[in-house]
Amino acid sequence: MANATSVTSRQGRSQFQGVFSEMWQVKATIDADSLNDGAGDNDTVTVPGVALGDHVISVGFGVDLAGVMVHGYVSAANTVTLRFQNESGGTVDLGSTTVKIVIGRPAF
């Protein structure tokens, strides 16, 4: 498992139609492992202030995911985990790329 490097984030009081009381915009560099078909891996991004129960709203990549599915979630205080799952039918190496993540804390 590899951890994110070159992480920048912004925390603020922006609201998404009143649904979220806090939001984070995160930009980080990820170098995901090469994955054989059917294999999965997790990478983590440190995001100060996030907590269990916060929602990863979106995850965007600077490369074509080539059939790799990615799911983001807050796995612990200050930690977002990105789960990579390769179901493309072949081996995929995404290489080093920029990832942009939006996280929200529900207001309810």
C-alpha positions in Angstrom: 0.0 0.0 0.0 1.3 3.5 -0.9 0.4 6.7 0.8 -0.3 10.0 -0.9 2.4 12.7 -1.3 2.2 16.4 -2.2 -1.1 16.9 -0.4 -2.9 20.2 -0.3 -6.3 20.9 1.1 -8.7 23.7 1.9 -11.3 23.6 4.7 -14.2 26.0 4.8 -17.8 26.7 5.6 -19.0 26.4 2.0 -22.4 24.6 2.0 -23.9 22.4 -0.6 -27.5 23.6 -0.4 -27.3 23.4 3.4 -26.7 19.6 3.4 -23.0 19.9 4.5 -21.8 22.1 7.4 -18.1 21.6 6.5 -16.4 20.8 3.2 -12.9 20.0 2.1 -11.3 20.3 -1.3 -8.2 18.1 -1.5 -5.6 17.8 -4.2 -2.9 15.2 -3.8 -0.5 13.1 -5.8 -1.1 9.3 -5.8 1.1 6.6 -7.3 -1.2 3.6 -7.2 0.2 0.1 -7.4 0.0 -1.9 -10.7 -3.0 -4.2 -10.4 -3.6 -7.5 -12.0 -7.2 -8.2 -13.1 -9.4 -8.9 -10.1 -6.9 -7.3 -7.7 -7.5 -4.4 -5.4 -5.4 -2.0 -3.3 -5.9 0.9 -0.9 -4.1 4.2 -0.8 -4.6 6.8 1.9 -4.6 10.6 2.0 -4.2 12.6 5.2 -6.9 15.3 5.4 -6.7 17.2 8.7 -10.2 17.6 10.3 -12.2 14.9 8.5 -13.9 12.3 10.8 -15.8 9.1 10.5 -19.2 9.8 9.1 -18.0 12.5 6.7 -18.8 11.8 3.0 -16.4 11.5 0.2 -18.6 13.2 -2.5 -16.3 12.9 -5.5 -12.9 11.6 -6.6 -11.3 12.8 -9.8 -8.1 11.7 -11.5 -5.7 13.2 -13.9 -5.5 10.0 -15.9 -7.8 7.5 -17.6 -8.7 4.9 -15.0 -8.7 2.2 -17.7 -11.5 0.1 -16.1 -10.2 0.4 -12.5 -13.0 1.3 -10.1 -12.2 3.7 -7.3 -14.2 4.2 -4.1 -13.3 6.9 -1.6 -14.3 6.9 2.1 -13.2 8.4 5.4 -11.6 5.4 7.2 -10.4 7.2 10.4 -9.9 10.7 11.8 -7.9 12.7 9.4 -7.7 9.9 6.8 -9.4 9.3 3.5 -8.9 5.9 1.9 -9.1 5.3 -1.8 -10.0 1.7 -2.8 -8.8 0.7 -6.2 -10.3 -2.4 -7.8 -9.2 -3.7 -11.2 -12.0 -5.5 -13.1 -10.7 -4.5 -16.6 -9.7 -7.9 -17.8 -6.0 -7.1 -17.8 -3.2 -5.6 -15.7 -3.4 -1.8 -15.2 -0.7 0.6 -13.9 -2.2 4.1 -13.5 1.2 5.6 -12.6 1.6 8.8 -10.6 -1.2 11.3 -11.0 -3.1 14.1 -9.4 -6.3 13.2 -7.5 -8.9 15.7 -6.5 -11.3 14.8 -3.7 -14.3 16.6 -2.3 -15.4 15.7 1.2 -18.5 16.9 3.1 -19.6 16.8 6.7 -23.4 16.3 6.9 -25.3 19.0 8.7 -27.9 16.6 10.0 
